[in-house]
Amino acid sequence: MPYQILMPALSPTMEDGTLARWCVGEGDRIAPGDVIAEIETDKATLEFEADRAGTLRRILIAEGSAGVAVNTPIAELHPDVARRDPVRARVAASPRARSMAKERGIDLGAVTGSGPAGRIIARDLEAPGFAGRLGDEAPGQRVWRRRASDVPIDQKRKAFVALMAEANRDVPQFCLRREILADRLLATRDALNEGTGPEGPRLSITDFVLSACALALQQVPEANAIWQGDRILRLSGSDLSIAIATGGGLVAPVIRDAETKRLQALSRELTTLKTRARAGRLSLVDLAGGSLAVSNLGMHGVESFDAIVTPPHSAILAVGSVLRKPVVDDQNRIVPASTIQMSLSVDHRVTDGALGAALLSEIAAGLEDPQRLLA
């Protein structure tokens, strides 16, 4: 009596799928574990394996058919006894099972087959003890499950994930990008560091960026504001949030009234915040407030990137690495120069394009003419 092959459920949520391709034809002999069709779900295209041996008698659903409900008959199989491979008579196994055993280092001689005549099929290698509890998972899930391990998520990480998801969903934001010429900035930094001696505090590009941002917020006060649900709150001081990577994830403490602090003072405060952040000693007060955040990935070789505005901030400046490249100077000559790519993401509820451009222009002016930051 013919055996009906049904449309499989290849994931726990699958209700129907597309029979993308038949890998066998009518009259073909198949064995357990042989791939007989490819099924498209809403997530991926997955292989469908036979679970018994026989001859494919009739195809009921043509390839390319979409919306085929789970458990719909798609073909008829005439069952028979699987022929043993004379070369591998000691252990009878499907090609899929042999491939899985090779990948996982499983001795097929120690496996009891559940297929016809004791043949080892793929599902025999998915029992506890061989590949963990994978029996109920879709084939696509099995691939990553056997190569992965669960990483516990602490409350701080959960809160961070919730904040980023909320920001990406609820904050209407756009990015403005600009390249600055950085030769004068680098020369000024090196000169100041040389004057402090080998043991003195070393100024970084981030210190200059913070100083330029603090000054720019004072020059463009309309941009020094945050969204408060039903109103815009304009701030007076330049409170800057700085992204710091720690072993426990990303944190963004705030430097308050940054416009009142000289470069060296900003540098010392940033160093202190980094030390406390990586020791897990930041307080809620350290993390509260700020209208503009700064994220610098240039030291990691990242040339440019866009960052996500997260409440309560209304903007975030993303800073890339220093690149040497040819540029055209004001006399139309091609000359080598050091450049830095910057991207300013802004909350469109607070800042429109022209206002964001004005803020970014002031930041760039401070970095391209660092003497303005030393006054």
N, C-alpha and C positions, 0 to 999 in steps of 0.2 A: 504493500500500500504506500503511495507516495507520502513523503513527509513535507509539510509546509514550512518554508523558511520565512520567518516573520521580520518585519522592520524592527530593528533593535532600538532599545533606549540606551544611547551611548553616554548619557550624563543623567544625573538625578532629576534635572529639570526639563529634559527633552520631551516634547510632546509630538513633534513631527520633524521631518528632515527631507533633504533632497537626495535622491539616489543618483549621485553624480556620475558613477561609472561602474559597469560590470567588469570584473577582472577575469571572469570565466564565461564560457558560452554554453548553450544547450548541447548536451551530449558529453561535456567534459567530466572526467572523474575528479573528485575532490576528496581531500583527507581532512580530519580535524586539525584546526590551526591554520589551514590555507586561507589566504586573503581572497574573498570572493567578490567583494564590492567596496566601493568608497562612498561613504555617507557624509553629506555636508550638514552640519548643525549651525546654530547661530553663532558658535564660537570657533569652529575649526572643521577641517575635512579629516575624517577618521577612517581607518581601515576596519572592515567588518570581516571577522574570521568565521569559518565553518566550525560547527561544534560536533559534526559527525561525518562519517565517510559515505560516499555514494556517487551516483551519477546525476548531474543536473538535468532534470527531465524537461522542465519548462520554465521560462522566465515570464512572470506575471506583470511586473512593473518595468517599463522601459527606462533605460538610463536617461538622466536629465529630468526625470519627473520630480516636481517640487511638491511640498506639502503632504508628503506621505506620512500618515499617522502611525505612531508606534503600534506594533502588533498587527499591522496590516500584512497579509500574505504577499510576499514579493517574488517567490519562486517555489518550484516543487522539486524535491530531491527523491531519487529512487535509492533507498538505503542499501548498502551491501557491506560486506566485511572488508575492512581495509587490508590491503596486501602488505605483507611485511617486506621491508627492504632487505634483500639477501646480504648486502654488504654490511648492514647495521642490524643484523638479526638479534644481536645480544640485547640491544635496547631499542625498542620501537618508539619513535617520537616524531612529531610533526616538525616541519621546517621552522615554524615560528617558535616552537618549544626549544629546539636546538639553539636557535639564535639567542633566545632569552637566557638559556642556561650558560651559554658562552659569555654573555655580557655580565652575568652575575656570579660566575664562578661556581655554578651548581653542578654536582656530580649526578648525571641522569640515572646512574645505576642505583642511587639511593632514593629515587622517586618512584612512587606507585602511580601508574597511569590510570586515568578514569575513562579513557577513550575506548573504542571497540577493540577487543582482543588485548586489553591492557596497554594500549598505545598512550604515550605521554603527550598531553596537549597543553596549550598555553596556560589554561586556568589551573592546571596542577601545580604550576610554579608560582601561583599567586596566593597560595594558602599561607597562613601564619607559619613562620619558621623559614620561609624562603624569601618572601618580599614584603612582609608585614601584612597588615589588614587592607588588602587592595581589592578584594573581591567586588565591592560595591562601587568602585570608582571607574570613571570612564577611561579608555585607553590613553587619551591625551593627558589625563591627570597622573597616570601611573609613571609616565616618563619622568616628570619632574619630582614626583614623590620619592622615587628610589634614589634620587641624587640630592635630596634636600633634607634639611632638618629644621624643626620649628625654633624660632627665636622668640623668647618671652618678651612681651611689650609692657614696660612699666607705666605707671600713671602719668609721668612727665611726657613720655613719648605719645601716649594716647591723647593728652591734652594738646600737644603740638600738632598731631595729625588732624584733630578736630578743628584747630585754629586755621590750618592751611586749607582744609577742605571748605571751611566757611568763607575764607577770604577769596578763594578761587571761584566760589559760587556766587557770593553776595556783593563783592566789591567790583563795580565797573571800572576797569583800569586799562590803560594803554601805555605804550613805551615810546620814549624819545631817545634817539641815539646820537652820539657825537664822538668824534675823534679829536683828541687834544695833542698838541706838540709838547713833549715832556723833557726836552734837553735842558732847559733852564731849571725846571723842577729838580731833575737829577743832579745837576751841578750844585744847586743851592743845598740840597740834602747832603751831598758828599762834603761840601765845604763846612757845613755846620757840624757834621759828625767828626770831621777831622779836627775841629777845634775843641771837641770834648775829650780827646784822648782815647786810648784803647779801652779804658775801664769805664768811661762815662756812658750815659744813656745814648742809645742810637736812635735817631729819628728814622721813621719809615715812611713809605709813600702813603700809607693809611693815615698817619698823623697829619700830613698835608691835606689829604682829602677831607678829613674831619674839620680842619681849620677853614678850608675853602667853603664847605657846606654851611658852617656856622655863620660865616660872613655873608654868604649868598642869601640866607634866610632873613638877615637884617636888611639887605639891599632890596629884596623882593618880599616884603612883609605879608602880602596877600597870600603867598604860598605857605607861610608858616601857620598852618591851620589844620584842624582835624574835623572829621564828620562826627556829629553827635546825635544821629538819628532823625531829629527834626530841625536841626540847625547846624551851622558851621561855627566852631569855636576857634577864634584867632588867638594865637599865643604871642607873648612878647619876647621871651628868651629863646635861644636856639638850643633846644633839647634834642640831642642826637642819639639814636639807637645804633649800636654796632653789633653786627652778627659775629659770634664767636663759636667755633666748633669745639666741642668737648667730647670726652668718651661717652657721655650719656646723651649726646645729641646737640642740636643747635640751640643756643641761647642768645638773647639780644638785650644786654643791659644798656642803661641810658647814661650818657654824659650830659649833665644839666648845665645850662647857661654857658655853653661852649664858646659863645662869642666873647666872653669875658676872660678867656684863658689863652695864654700864649702857647706856641707850638710845644715847647718843652713840658709845660704843665699838662697839655692834652695827652702827650706821649706817656707821661708818668701815670696819669689816671687810667689810660687805656691798658697799660701794663698791669696795673693793680687789678683792674676788672678781669683781665684774662687769667691772672693767677687765681683769683677767687672763683671765677667761673669753672675752671678746670679742677678746682678742689671741691666744687659743689657747695660753695659758701655764699652764693648770691642770695640776697633777700628779695622779698616781693617789692620793696621800695626801689631796689636797683633795677627791676624789670618793668616798672610802671611808667607810662607816659612816652613822650617823644612824638614829634611830628614827622621827622625824616629819619630813615634808617639807611645804613651804609653796609654793603656787603662786598668785600674785596677777595676775589679768588685768583688774582694775578700771581700770587706767590706759588700757586699750584699749576701754573702754566696755562690757565684758561684765558684764551684771547678775548672773548666777549661772551656775555650771557644776559638774559633778562631775569629779574627777580620778581617775586610776587609781593604786592602790597598787603600787609596784614594789619588789622586794627590793633591799636588806635592810630597807627601811622597813616599819613595820607600820601606818602611817597617813599620810594627806596631807590638808592643809587647803586648800581652794579658796576664794579670796576674790574677791568681785565688786566692782563699782563703787559709789560713794556715790550714793544716790538720795534726793531730797527727795520726801516723800510725807506724806499725812495719816495720823496714828496716834491711837489712843485712849490717853490718859494714865491715871495711877492714880486720877484723879478722874472718869473716864468722860467726859472732854472730848476732842473731836477737835481736834488741834493739828498744825501742820507739824513735821516732824522729818527729820533726816538718818539714813538707814539703810544697812546693808551686809548683803548676803546671804552667808552662809558655809556650806560643805558639807564635812563631815569624812568621808572614806572610810577605812575601817579593815579590816585583815586579821582575819577572823572567827576564825582559829586562835589569835590572840593576845588579841583584844578582843571582848567581847560587847556587846550593845546598851546595857546599863546602864553599863558601864565607859566605853564610847565617849561616852555622853551626859554622864557626869560630866566627862570631859576637855573636851568641847566647852563645857560650862557654865562651867568654870574659864577657858577662853580668852575666852569672851564677857564674863565678869566683869571680867577685866583690861582689856578694850577699852572697856567701858562705864564703868569707873571707873579711868581711866589714872593716877591718883595712886598706885595700887598698884604701878605699874611704875616709879615715880620714887623709891620708898622705898629 
